[in-house]
C-alpha cells in the first residue's frame, strides 16, 4: 500500500468516526436516573444516545428549546392516572415543538425502603403524583395512616429515601431503582391493574422533524360547530378518531383547544383537511409518528 493510500485510509476512518459520533443525539428526560421516563427513552433511542436527566419536564423541554438537546421524552398519559395535563400543555404551548414518536411502557409500581426497614415501620411515602394515584387503593389498604408526599419523579422519591436512610420513609418507584439507589423492595405491583401503561411523547423542534407515521396529533381551537365539521371531514378521509381532549384556550371563557389523536392516511392529507378550515379554526398538526 502506498503512502497516499495509507493517508487516505486514515482520513476515511477519522471521517467515519466523526460522522458516527455526530449522529448521536442529546435527549433530555425527567430525571434523576431510574425514572420510567428514562426507561422509555432507552426503549425508543437505545443505549447509544446521550440521555440527560433534568429535574422537571419544563426544564427538559427548555433544554430542547435552547438547542442543547435534540429530543425530549415527555410522559403524557397513564392508564390509571389519566392525562398528565401540565406536561401535555407544555408541549402544545410552543409552536416550535413537534411530536416525532410515542412510547408505551408497562408500569409496575413497587414500594422501596432502606435495608432493614419493614412495612410496619413506614409512616411516610414519597412519589410522583402519578405514582401515588396509581397506588392509591394499595396505600389505603396497607398503609392507611401513612403521610403521602409528592416529589418531582418516582426516581427522585427513591433517591431521597436512599439519602435519608430513615426506616420510616418509603418510595413508590420502579423496581429498577432499587438497584440504582441500593434499596429494598417491600412490596410489588402496587398499581391496581396489570394493564397499567404510561405513554410518552418524543418531542423535537420543527427544524429536526422528518418523521411521519400511522398516528397523528392535531391541536384545534375554534367554535365547536366548526370542530364538529372538521371531525366529519376527517372521517370521510378515512381517519380513525383515537381520542379527543379539551384544554382551556386561555383566551376567554367558553373557548377551548381540542387535542385530537388520529390514525389514518398521514400528515400530508391531515394538513390539507385542516387548511380547508383556515379562518374558521386555528389548527396545528403537532406530529405524525409511529408507536413503540
Order of alpha helices (4+ residues) and beta strands (2+ residues): alpha-beta-alpha-beta-alpha-beta-beta-alpha-beta-beta-beta-alpha-alpha-beta-alpha-beta-alpha-beta-beta-beta-alpha-beta-beta-alpha-beta
